[in-house]
Amino acid sequence: MVHSRLPEDARLLAELVAIPSVNPDGVPGTDRTGEKEIASFLARRLGKLGADCELVRVEKGRPNLIAVFPIKGRPRARVLFAPHTDTVSVGGMTVPPFAAAVRGERLYGRGATDTKGSIAAMITAFSRVLGKGYRGGSVEVTFAGLMGEEARNQGAVHYAKNCPKFSLAVIGEPTGLKVVHAHKGTAWFTVRAAGKSAHASDPSRGRNAIRILTEFVQFGLPRIEAALSEFSHPGLGHATVSVGVIRGGTKVNIVPSGAEVDLDVRLVPGLSAKAATELVRGVARTISPHLSVVLTPGVPALEADKSDPWIQRILPASRGFTTVPWCCDATIFAQRGIPSVAFGPGSIAQAHTVDEFISLHDLAAGTDAYAKMLGLLLGP
């Protein structure tokens, strides 16, 4: 299908997919990284709809886009629509990541689902509802295209520090048009074993860091799992731990002086990163005095109040409430006391895949849902 024959939201999505905005952290799979180009594109697009747009530098070449649709007088409320503009790596993809190829009823490419589909649906909805110079209401609408969500949530953290007190934040994510009111949080740990190198011909002269670490994995990890299972949530299940990476040693004939393991702990409401850190460190101390634990902070778990009047207000535009095991920028704004949920078209099953796509039917349904949501929010 030729892009010019596509509906407005699909044409916009094709343009967005064609703009690389790969998160540079890790192994991006391309040298075309960063969010500056897509943020500038969105600023031009939203500016034509009457929004006041600003690119706010977060890191070099990596801005947030903040676009405010102005109203007459002082707003009685402010609402935020905030998808992220970065994507994950394109390494190993089996479809051209930036071609925005359309096959049947699917548009393929990196970010098609996560979350350029949400962006395209939001902006098309803005065009329908706000694009004719909306100035008459008393609810101010802000669009924030946030950088960095796929690695460290820097864009959300930066904006949330000084953003207005929004009555509601709707974070664009592929939720199947269900309102995500709760999700797990993350805390990443590196457990390091400090050994002493020696010639492998006489290992008694050294202290083998790999053996110390192996003892932690074999005996400590089950204790951590058991303790985490005590923290549970009716929609999310219990907190979990997963071993992601093990590193250690330099050469077969050297007793290793260092080894480390990376753990991914998924938090649930009621379990903080601080409490998880105390747990992991406590177990490590019982295994060996030569173990240390370093926390890489992630994001807390999210649990929004489903009875909040602004969340209730948007519910008729959705397919109901849900919970998810993954995490997103919603929790960053929730920490500021802003009622925050995730919502958008597409399925998380297509996110981060080698052949990422979104159904054009799902995209259209997302546009309709966002337009209905705006009508509900802007009404009396």
TORDOMAR-986709 format. One record per residue (C-alpha): residue number from 1; residue in three letters; chain; x, y, z. Coordinates in steps of 0.05 Angstrom, whole numbers. Example, Ala and Ser with C-alpha at 12.3 -4.5 7.8 and 13.67 -1.06 7.14 Angstrom:
BEGIN
@seq:1 type:ALA mol:A x:246 y:-90 z:156 .
@seq:2 type:SER mol:A x:273 y:-21 z:143 .
***
This chain:
BEGIN
@seq:1 type:MET mol:A x:0 y:0 z:0 .
@seq:2 type:VAL mol:A x:27 y:69 z:-19 .
@seq:3 type:HIS mol:A x:33 y:115 z:41 .
@seq:4 type:SER mol:A x:-5 y:170 z:7 .
@seq:5 type:ARG mol:A x:-66 y:126 z:5 .
@seq:6 type:LEU mol:A x:-65 y:113 z:80 .
@seq:7 type:PRO mol:A x:-110 y:147 z:131 .
@seq:8 type:GLU mol:A x:-83 y:208 z:166 .
@seq:9 type:ASP mol:A x:-59 y:172 z:229 .
@seq:10 type:ALA mol:A x:-24 y:117 z:189 .
@seq:11 type:ARG mol:A x:10 y:168 z:143 .
@seq:12 type:LEU mol:A x:36 y:205 z:204 .
@seq:13 type:LEU mol:A x:60 y:140 z:236 .
@seq:14 type:ALA mol:A x:97 y:122 z:172 .
@seq:15 type:GLU mol:A x:133 y:189 z:176 .
@seq:16 type:LEU mol:A x:150 y:178 z:249 .
@seq:17 type:VAL mol:A x:177 y:108 z:237 .
@seq:18 type:ALA mol:A x:220 y:135 z:181 .
@seq:19 type:ILE mol:A x:255 y:181 z:231 .
@seq:20 type:PRO mol:A x:306 y:140 z:270 .
@seq:21 type:SER mol:A x:303 y:156 z:345 .
@seq:22 type:VAL mol:A x:339 y:96 z:374 .
@seq:23 type:ASN mol:A x:361 y:101 z:446 .
@seq:24 type:PRO mol:A x:438 y:103 z:446 .
@seq:25 type:ASP mol:A x:446 y:65 z:511 .
@seq:26 type:GLY mol:A x:470 y:-6 z:504 .
@seq:27 type:VAL mol:A x:479 y:-32 z:433 .
@seq:28 type:PRO mol:A x:432 y:10 z:389 .
@seq:29 type:GLY mol:A x:447 y:-27 z:324 .
@seq:30 type:THR mol:A x:453 y:38 z:285 .
@seq:31 type:ASP mol:A x:492 y:103 z:289 .
@seq:32 type:ARG mol:A x:427 y:142 z:278 .
@seq:33 type:THR mol:A x:410 y:151 z:351 .
@seq:34 type:GLY mol:A x:377 y:204 z:394 .
@seq:35 type:GLU mol:A x:310 y:240 z:395 .
@seq:36 type:LYS mol:A x:327 y:309 z:368 .
@seq:37 type:GLU mol:A x:302 y:298 z:296 .
@seq:38 type:ILE mol:A x:236 y:267 z:317 .
@seq:39 type:ALA mol:A x:225 y:320 z:370 .
@seq:40 type:SER mol:A x:236 y:375 z:319 .
@seq:41 type:PHE mol:A x:189 y:341 z:270 .
@seq:42 type:LEU mol:A x:134 y:337 z:323 .
@seq:43 type:ALA mol:A x:145 y:409 z:343 .
@seq:44 type:ARG mol:A x:132 y:431 z:272 .
@seq:45 type:ARG mol:A x:70 y:387 z:267 .
@seq:46 type:LEU mol:A x:40 y:409 z:333 .
@seq:47 type:GLY mol:A x:58 y:481 z:321 .
@seq:48 type:LYS mol:A x:14 y:479 z:259 .
@seq:49 type:LEU mol:A x:-44 y:456 z:304 .
@seq:50 type:GLY mol:A x:-35 y:518 z:348 .
@seq:51 type:ALA mol:A x:8 y:490 z:404 .
@seq:52 type:ASP mol:A x:64 y:530 z:437 .
@seq:53 type:CYS mol:A x:124 y:484 z:428 .
@seq:54 type:GLU mol:A x:191 y:482 z:463 .
@seq:55 type:LEU mol:A x:250 y:434 z:456 .
@seq:56 type:VAL mol:A x:280 y:425 z:525 .
@seq:57 type:ARG mol:A x:351 y:397 z:527 .
@seq:58 type:VAL mol:A x:359 y:337 z:573 .
@seq:59 type:GLU mol:A x:423 y:309 z:545 .
@seq:60 type:LYS mol:A x:465 y:330 z:485 .
@seq:61 type:GLY mol:A x:423 y:321 z:423 .
@seq:62 type:ARG mol:A x:367 y:290 z:464 .
@seq:63 type:PRO mol:A x:311 y:339 z:481 .
@seq:64 type:ASN mol:A x:241 y:332 z:508 .
@seq:65 type:LEU mol:A x:187 y:365 z:467 .
@seq:66 type:ILE mol:A x:136 y:403 z:508 .
@seq:67 type:ALA mol:A x:76 y:428 z:469 .
@seq:68 type:VAL mol:A x:20 y:466 z:504 .
@seq:69 type:PHE mol:A x:-47 y:482 z:472 .
@seq:70 type:PRO mol:A x:-63 y:551 z:502 .
@seq:71 type:ILE mol:A x:-132 y:571 z:526 .
@seq:72 type:LYS mol:A x:-163 y:637 z:544 .
@seq:73 type:GLY mol:A x:-156 y:654 z:617 .
@seq:74 type:ARG mol:A x:-130 y:614 z:675 .
@seq:75 type:PRO mol:A x:-141 y:538 z:668 .
@seq:76 type:ARG mol:A x:-183 y:504 z:720 .
@seq:77 type:ALA mol:A x:-145 y:439 z:704 .
@seq:78 type:ARG mol:A x:-87 y:414 z:663 .
@seq:79 type:VAL mol:A x:-80 y:346 z:630 .
@seq:80 type:LEU mol:A x:-18 y:314 z:602 .
@seq:81 type:PHE mol:A x:-9 y:266 z:544 .
@seq:82 type:ALA mol:A x:61 y:238 z:546 .
@seq:83 type:PRO mol:A x:89 y:183 z:500 .
@seq:84 type:HIS mol:A x:163 y:171 z:494 .
@seq:85 type:THR mol:A x:200 y:188 z:430 .
@seq:86 type:ASP mol:A x:258 y:138 z:435 .
@seq:87 type:THR mol:A x:258 y:66 z:411 .
@seq:88 type:VAL mol:A x:298 y:5 z:429 .
@seq:89 type:SER mol:A x:355 y:-23 z:388 .
@seq:90 type:VAL mol:A x:345 y:-43 z:315 .
@seq:91 type:GLY mol:A x:398 y:-97 z:319 .
@seq:92 type:GLY mol:A x:374 y:-164 z:292 .
@seq:93 type:MET mol:A x:310 y:-138 z:261 .
@seq:94 type:THR mol:A x:282 y:-179 z:204 .
@seq:95 type:VAL mol:A x:245 y:-121 z:173 .
@seq:96 type:PRO mol:A x:275 y:-54 z:151 .
@seq:97 type:PRO mol:A x:270 y:-14 z:216 .
@seq:98 type:PHE mol:A x:257 y:53 z:184 .
@seq:99 type:ALA mol:A x:220 y:36 z:120 .
@seq:100 type:ALA mol:A x:150 y:37 z:150 .
@seq:101 type:ALA mol:A x:130 y:-19 z:103 .
@seq:102 type:VAL mol:A x:55 y:-33 z:98 .
@seq:103 type:ARG mol:A x:35 y:-105 z:86 .
@seq:104 type:GLY mol:A x:-39 y:-119 z:87 .
@seq:105 type:GLU mol:A x:-66 y:-85 z:149 .
@seq:106 type:ARG mol:A x:1 y:-79 z:185 .
@seq:107 type:LEU mol:A x:53 y:-23 z:187 .
@seq:108 type:TYR mol:A x:122 y:-50 z:203 .
@seq:109 type:GLY mol:A x:183 y:-15 z:233 .
@seq:110 type:ARG mol:A x:218 y:1 z:298 .
@seq:111 type:GLY mol:A x:172 y:40 z:344 .
@seq:112 type:ALA mol:A x:109 y:25 z:304 .
@seq:113 type:THR mol:A x:78 y:-2 z:367 .
@seq:114 type:ASP mol:A x:125 y:25 z:421 .
@seq:115 type:THR mol:A x:107 y:82 z:421 .
@seq:116 type:LYS mol:A x:102 y:118 z:355 .
@seq:117 type:GLY mol:A x:34 y:88 z:345 .
@seq:118 type:SER mol:A x:11 y:124 z:407 .
@seq:119 type:ILE mol:A x:43 y:188 z:383 .
@seq:120 type:ALA mol:A x:9 y:185 z:315 .
@seq:121 type:ALA mol:A x:-58 y:169 z:346 .
@seq:122 type:MET mol:A x:-52 y:225 z:397 .
@seq:123 type:ILE mol:A x:-33 y:278 z:347 .
@seq:124 type:THR mol:A x:-87 y:257 z:298 .
@seq:125 type:ALA mol:A x:-137 y:262 z:355 .
@seq:126 type:PHE mol:A x:-109 y:331 z:373 .
@seq:127 type:SER mol:A x:-120 y:351 z:300 .
@seq:128 type:ARG mol:A x:-193 y:330 z:304 .
@seq:129 type:VAL mol:A x:-209 y:361 z:372 .
@seq:130 type:LEU mol:A x:-159 y:418 z:381 .
@seq:131 type:GLY mol:A x:-134 y:433 z:312 .
@seq:132 type:LYS mol:A x:-186 y:486 z:296 .
@seq:133 type:GLY mol:A x:-159 y:535 z:345 .
@seq:134 type:TYR mol:A x:-189 y:508 z:409 .
@seq:135 type:ARG mol:A x:-189 y:565 z:459 .
@seq:136 type:GLY mol:A x:-257 y:564 z:491 .
@seq:137 type:GLY mol:A x:-249 y:512 z:546 .
@seq:138 type:SER mol:A x:-218 y:516 z:614 .
@seq:139 type:VAL mol:A x:-176 y:452 z:611 .
@seq:140 type:GLU mol:A x:-106 y:461 z:585 .
@seq:141 type:VAL mol:A x:-76 y:404 z:545 .
@seq:142 type:THR mol:A x:-1 y:390 z:543 .
@seq:143 type:PHE mol:A x:35 y:340 z:498 .
@seq:144 type:ALA mol:A x:104 y:318 z:523 .
@seq:145 type:GLY mol:A x:147 y:276 z:476 .
@seq:146 type:LEU mol:A x:195 y:247 z:527 .
@seq:147 type:MET mol:A x:264 y:222 z:510 .
@seq:148 type:GLY mol:A x:301 y:165 z:543 .
@seq:149 type:GLU mol:A x:245 y:120 z:568 .
@seq:150 type:GLU mol:A x:274 y:56 z:540 .
@seq:151 type:ALA mol:A x:335 y:58 z:586 .
@seq:152 type:ARG mol:A x:335 y:107 z:643 .
@seq:153 type:ASN mol:A x:271 y:149 z:640 .
@seq:154 type:GLN mol:A x:313 y:212 z:638 .
@seq:155 type:GLY mol:A x:261 y:252 z:599 .
@seq:156 type:ALA mol:A x:205 y:238 z:648 .
@seq:157 type:VAL mol:A x:249 y:251 z:708 .
@seq:158 type:HIS mol:A x:273 y:317 z:679 .
@seq:159 type:TYR mol:A x:203 y:342 z:661 .
@seq:160 type:ALA mol:A x:169 y:317 z:725 .
@seq:161 type:LYS mol:A x:216 y:359 z:768 .
@seq:162 type:ASN mol:A x:185 y:425 z:746 .
@seq:163 type:CYS mol:A x:122 y:408 z:707 .
@seq:164 type:PRO mol:A x:55 y:438 z:725 .
@seq:165 type:LYS mol:A x:9 y:403 z:773 .
@seq:166 type:PHE mol:A x:-31 y:362 z:723 .
@seq:167 type:SER mol:A x:-99 y:334 z:742 .
@seq:168 type:LEU mol:A x:-83 y:273 z:699 .
@seq:169 type:ALA mol:A x:-24 y:243 z:661 .
@seq:170 type:VAL mol:A x:-38 y:195 z:604 .
@seq:171 type:ILE mol:A x:26 y:159 z:584 .
@seq:172 type:GLY mol:A x:25 y:132 z:513 .
@seq:173 type:GLU mol:A x:41 y:58 z:513 .
@seq:174 type:PRO mol:A x:14 y:-3 z:475 .
@seq:175 type:THR mol:A x:-39 y:-26 z:524 .
@seq:176 type:GLY mol:A x:-93 y:-52 z:477 .
@seq:177 type:LEU mol:A x:-133 y:10 z:494 .
@seq:178 type:LYS mol:A x:-140 y:-11 z:567 .
@seq:179 type:VAL mol:A x:-124 y:37 z:623 .
@seq:180 type:VAL mol:A x:-62 y:11 z:660 .
@seq:181 type:HIS mol:A x:-71 y:33 z:732 .
@seq:182 type:ALA mol:A x:-16 y:-11 z:763 .
@seq:183 type:HIS mol:A x:50 y:-39 z:739 .
@seq:184 type:LYS mol:A x:113 y:-68 z:768 .
@seq:185 type:GLY mol:A x:175 y:-27 z:783 .
@seq:186 type:THR mol:A x:248 y:-44 z:772 .
@seq:187 type:ALA mol:A x:312 y:-46 z:813 .
@seq:188 type:TRP mol:A x:377 y:-73 z:783 .
@seq:189 type:PHE mol:A x:433 y:-99 z:826 .
@seq:190 type:THR mol:A x:505 y:-119 z:814 .
@seq:191 type:VAL mol:A x:531 y:-167 z:866 .
@seq:192 type:ARG mol:A x:607 y:-167 z:865 .
@seq:193 type:ALA mol:A x:654 y:-219 z:894 .
@seq:194 type:ALA mol:A x:724 y:-195 z:913 .
@seq:195 type:GLY mol:A x:776 y:-250 z:907 .
@seq:196 type:LYS mol:A x:852 y:-254 z:906 .
@seq:197 type:SER mol:A x:889 y:-274 z:844 .
@seq:198 type:ALA mol:A x:941 y:-329 z:845 .
@seq:199 type:HIS mol:A x:973 y:-379 z:798 .
@seq:200 type:ALA mol:A x:923 y:-434 z:783 .
@seq:201 type:SER mol:A x:977 y:-486 z:797 .
@seq:202 type:ASP mol:A x:968 y:-470 z:871 .
@seq:203 type:PRO mol:A x:897 y:-443 z:880 .
@seq:204 type:SER mol:A x:904 y:-445 z:956 .
@seq:205 type:ARG mol:A x:946 y:-382 z:952 .
@seq:206 type:GLY mol:A x:887 y:-343 z:923 .
@seq:207 type:ARG mol:A x:814 y:-330 z:937 .
@seq:208 type:ASN mol:A x:769 y:-352 z:880 .
@seq:209 type:ALA mol:A x:717 y:-298 z:866 .
@seq:210 type:ILE mol:A x:677 y:-342 z:819 .
@seq:211 type:ARG mol:A x:669 y:-395 z:873 .
@seq:212 type:ILE mol:A x:645 y:-342 z:922 .
@seq:213 type:LEU mol:A x:596 y:-316 z:871 .
@seq:214 type:THR mol:A x:572 y:-386 z:853 .
@seq:215 type:GLU mol:A x:555 y:-397 z:926 .
@seq:216 type:PHE mol:A x:514 y:-334 z:926 .
@seq:217 type:VAL mol:A x:476 y:-355 z:863 .
@seq:218 type:GLN mol:A x:465 y:-426 z:888 .
@seq:219 type:PHE mol:A x:445 y:-411 z:960 .
@seq:220 type:GLY mol:A x:430 y:-337 z:965 .
@seq:221 type:LEU mol:A x:385 y:-329 z:905 .
@seq:222 type:PRO mol:A x:332 y:-379 z:929 .
@seq:223 type:ARG mol:A x:328 y:-341 z:995 .
@seq:224 type:ILE mol:A x:319 y:-275 z:958 .
@seq:225 type:GLU mol:A x:264 y:-307 z:915 .
@seq:226 type:ALA mol:A x:229 y:-333 z:976 .
@seq:227 type:ALA mol:A x:231 y:-266 z:1011 .
@seq:228 type:LEU mol:A x:206 y:-229 z:950 .
@seq:229 type:SER mol:A x:148 y:-277 z:943 .
@seq:230 type:GLU mol:A x:120 y:-248 z:1007 .
@seq:231 type:PHE mol:A x:108 y:-182 z:971 .
@seq:232 type:SER mol:A x:47 y:-191 z:926 .
@seq:233 type:HIS mol:A x:-6 y:-151 z:890 .
@seq:234 type:PRO mol:A x:-75 y:-177 z:869 .
@seq:235 type:GLY mol:A x:-64 y:-156 z:797 .
@seq:236 type:LEU mol:A x:11 y:-161 z:789 .
@seq:237 type:GLY mol:A x:29 y:-223 z:828 .
@seq:238 type:HIS mol:A x:91 y:-224 z:871 .
@seq:239 type:ALA mol:A x:159 y:-190 z:866 .
@seq:240 type:THR mol:A x:211 y:-229 z:828 .
@seq:241 type:VAL mol:A x:286 y:-234 z:816 .
@seq:242 type:SER mol:A x:321 y:-256 z:753 .
@seq:243 type:VAL mol:A x:395 y:-269 z:738 .
@seq:244 type:GLY mol:A x:413 y:-230 z:675 .
@seq:245 type:VAL mol:A x:489 y:-230 z:668 .
@seq:246 type:ILE mol:A x:549 y:-264 z:701 .
@seq:247 type:ARG mol:A x:620 y:-240 z:691 .
@seq:248 type:GLY mol:A x:685 y:-264 z:721 .
@seq:249 type:GLY mol:A x:756 y:-284 z:711 .
@seq:250 type:THR mol:A x:809 y:-265 z:660 .
@seq:251 type:LYS mol:A x:846 y:-328 z:642 .
@seq:252 type:VAL mol:A x:839 y:-403 z:655 .
@seq:253 type:ASN mol:A x:905 y:-408 z:692 .
@seq:254 type:ILE mol:A x:892 y:-349 z:739 .
@seq:255 type:VAL mol:A x:852 y:-354 z:803 .
@seq:256 type:PRO mol:A x:799 y:-300 z:790 .
@seq:257 type:SER mol:A x:803 y:-238 z:834 .
@seq:258 type:GLY mol:A x:735 y:-212 z:813 .
@seq:259 type:ALA mol:A x:667 y:-236 z:791 .
@seq:260 type:GLU mol:A x:598 y:-206 z:789 .
@seq:261 type:VAL mol:A x:526 y:-222 z:774 .
@seq:262 type:ASP mol:A x:471 y:-174 z:751 .
@seq:263 type:LEU mol:A x:402 y:-184 z:781 .
@seq:264 type:ASP mol:A x:336 y:-156 z:757 .
@seq:265 type:VAL mol:A x:286 y:-147 z:813 .
@seq:266 type:ARG mol:A x:214 y:-130 z:795 .
@seq:267 type:LEU mol:A x:180 y:-90 z:849 .
@seq:268 type:VAL mol:A x:106 y:-89 z:867 .
@seq:269 type:PRO mol:A x:68 y:-35 z:904 .
@seq:270 type:GLY mol:A x:90 y:-38 z:977 .
@seq:271 type:LEU mol:A x:161 y:-59 z:961 .
@seq:272 type:SER mol:A x:211 y:-3 z:951 .
@seq:273 type:ALA mol:A x:279 y:-6 z:919 .
@seq:274 type:LYS mol:A x:308 y:11 z:987 .
@seq:275 type:ALA mol:A x:275 y:-49 z:1019 .
@seq:276 type:ALA mol:A x:297 y:-94 z:962 .
@seq:277 type:THR mol:A x:369 y:-69 z:970 .
@seq:278 type:GLU mol:A x:368 y:-84 z:1044 .
@seq:279 type:LEU mol:A x:343 y:-154 z:1028 .
@seq:280 type:VAL mol:A x:397 y:-169 z:975 .
@seq:281 type:ARG mol:A x:452 y:-140 z:1018 .
@seq:282 type:GLY mol:A x:429 y:-179 z:1079 .
@seq:283 type:VAL mol:A x:431 y:-245 z:1042 .
@seq:284 type:ALA mol:A x:499 y:-228 z:1011 .
@seq:285 type:ARG mol:A x:528 y:-215 z:1080 .
@seq:286 type:THR mol:A x:507 y:-284 z:1104 .
@seq:287 type:ILE mol:A x:542 y:-317 z:1045 .
@seq:288 type:SER mol:A x:610 y:-282 z:1047 .
@seq:289 type:PRO mol:A x:643 y:-218 z:1074 .
@seq:290 type:HIS mol:A x:675 y:-212 z:1006 .
@seq:291 type:LEU mol:A x:609 y:-197 z:971 .
@seq:292 type:SER mol:A x:584 y:-126 z:958 .
@seq:293 type:VAL mol:A x:519 y:-101 z:927 .
@seq:294 type:VAL mol:A x:509 y:-40 z:882 .
@seq:295 type:LEU mol:A x:440 y:-15 z:863 .
@seq:296 type:THR mol:A x:424 y:16 z:796 .
@seq:297 type:PRO mol:A x:359 y:53 z:810 .
@seq:298 type:GLY mol:A x:301 y:39 z:764 .
@seq:299 type:VAL mol:A x:230 y:62 z:773 .
@seq:300 type:PRO mol:A x:180 y:48 z:830 .
@seq:301 type:ALA mol:A x:118 y:6 z:820 .
@seq:302 type:LEU mol:A x:55 y:43 z:799 .
@seq:303 type:GLU mol:A x:-13 y:39 z:833 .
@seq:304 type:ALA mol:A x:-62 y:93 z:813 .
@seq:305 type:ASP mol:A x:-127 y:105 z:849 .
@seq:306 type:LYS mol:A x:-179 y:77 z:801 .
@seq:307 type:SER mol:A x:-233 y:119 z:835 .
@seq:308 type:ASP mol:A x:-197 y:184 z:820 .
@seq:309 type:PRO mol:A x:-249 y:229 z:785 .
@seq:310 type:TRP mol:A x:-203 y:246 z:727 .
@seq:311 type:ILE mol:A x:-185 y:173 z:715 .
@seq:312 type:GLN mol:A x:-258 y:155 z:718 .
@seq:313 type:ARG mol:A x:-272 y:210 z:668 .
@seq:314 type:ILE mol:A x:-231 y:177 z:614 .
@seq:315 type:LEU mol:A x:-254 y:106 z:628 .
@seq:316 type:PRO mol:A x:-312 y:107 z:577 .
@seq:317 type:ALA mol:A x:-260 y:119 z:521 .
@seq:318 type:SER mol:A x:-224 y:55 z:541 .
@seq:319 type:ARG mol:A x:-235 y:-20 z:544 .
@seq:320 type:GLY mol:A x:-231 y:-20 z:620 .
@seq:321 type:PHE mol:A x:-176 y:-26 z:671 .
@seq:322 type:THR mol:A x:-116 y:-72 z:670 .
@seq:323 type:THR mol:A x:-49 y:-84 z:703 .
@seq:324 type:VAL mol:A x:17 y:-102 z:669 .
@seq:325 type:PRO mol:A x:84 y:-131 z:691 .
@seq:326 type:TRP mol:A x:126 y:-80 z:653 .
@seq:327 type:CYS mol:A x:139 y:-9 z:674 .
@seq:328 type:CYS mol:A x:136 y:60 z:641 .
@seq:329 type:ASP mol:A x:140 y:135 z:653 .
@seq:330 type:ALA mol:A x:73 y:137 z:689 .
@seq:331 type:THR mol:A x:105 y:121 z:755 .
@seq:332 type:ILE mol:A x:152 y:181 z:749 .
@seq:333 type:PHE mol:A x:93 y:229 z:747 .
@seq:334 type:ALA mol:A x:56 y:190 z:801 .
@seq:335 type:GLN mol:A x:114 y:204 z:848 .
@seq:336 type:ARG mol:A x:97 y:278 z:840 .
@seq:337 type:GLY mol:A x:26 y:264 z:864 .
@seq:338 type:ILE mol:A x:-4 y:267 z:793 .
@seq:339 type:PRO mol:A x:-57 y:214 z:778 .
@seq:340 type:SER mol:A x:-22 y:175 z:723 .
@seq:341 type:VAL mol:A x:-41 y:117 z:677 .
@seq:342 type:ALA mol:A x:-15 y:85 z:613 .
@seq:343 type:PHE mol:A x:-60 y:79 z:552 .
@seq:344 type:GLY mol:A x:-52 y:70 z:478 .
@seq:345 type:PRO mol:A x:-62 y:27 z:416 .
@seq:346 type:GLY mol:A x:-27 y:-37 z:398 .
@seq:347 type:SER mol:A x:-2 y:-96 z:438 .
@seq:348 type:ILE mol:A x:61 y:-101 z:481 .
@seq:349 type:ALA mol:A x:71 y:-169 z:447 .
@seq:350 type:GLN mol:A x:95 y:-132 z:385 .
@seq:351 type:ALA mol:A x:140 y:-84 z:423 .
@seq:352 type:HIS mol:A x:216 y:-95 z:418 .
@seq:353 type:THR mol:A x:207 y:-152 z:368 .
@seq:354 type:VAL mol:A x:249 y:-166 z:306 .
@seq:355 type:ASP mol:A x:189 y:-152 z:261 .
@seq:356 type:GLU mol:A x:153 y:-98 z:302 .
@seq:357 type:PHE mol:A x:87 y:-76 z:273 .
@seq:358 type:ILE mol:A x:20 y:-46 z:290 .
@seq:359 type:SER mol:A x:-47 y:-63 z:259 .
@seq:360 type:LEU mol:A x:-77 y:-4 z:222 .
@seq:361 type:HIS mol:A x:-144 y:-24 z:252 .
@seq:362 type:ASP mol:A x:-114 y:-18 z:322 .
@seq:363 type:LEU mol:A x:-82 y:48 z:304 .
@seq:364 type:ALA mol:A x:-149 y:77 z:280 .
@seq:365 type:ALA mol:A x:-183 y:51 z:343 .
@seq:366 type:GLY mol:A x:-130 y:87 z:383 .
@seq:367 type:THR mol:A x:-141 y:152 z:347 .
@seq:368 type:ASP mol:A x:-216 y:147 z:360 .
@seq:369 type:ALA mol:A x:-204 y:131 z:433 .
@seq:370 type:TYR mol:A x:-157 y:190 z:444 .
@seq:371 type:ALA mol:A x:-206 y:236 z:409 .
@seq:372 type:LYS mol:A x:-263 y:211 z:454 .
@seq:373 type:MET mol:A x:-218 y:218 z:514 .
@seq:374 type:LEU mol:A x:-203 y:290 z:497 .
@seq:375 type:GLY mol:A x:-276 y:304 z:490 .
@seq:376 type:LEU mol:A x:-289 y:275 z:559 .
@seq:377 type:LEU mol:A x:-232 y:314 z:590 .
@seq:378 type:LEU mol:A x:-250 y:381 z:558 .
@seq:379 type:GLY mol:A x:-324 y:376 z:572 .
@seq:380 type:PRO mol:A x:-360 y:408 z:631 .
***
